[in-house]
Amino acid sequence: MRPQWRDWLGEELDKGPAAHGWDEEQGWTLARVALVIARRFHVRFSPAQTWRILRQMGFTPQLPAHRSAERDEHRVATWVRTTWPRVGKE
């Protein structure tokens, strides 16, 4: 059985960041989720604890769908092919 507080948290996150005073486009962060929990239950969780809770609820990390307008795909591919292997070995 899923704890009621997890149902509550899921509902609050579904409302989006704007419902809690943040810009909708900025999305959720671990710090924001922890603050929503703290406001309701008067307990503080570290980012690691907050992530554990979210992961247990089935959430996954999400990346923004947009990319920088200045992004040069060719230069990125070259960097990944030539520089990253050297950096990754260190």
Order of alpha helices (4+ residues) and beta strands (2+ residues): alpha-alpha-alpha-alpha-alpha
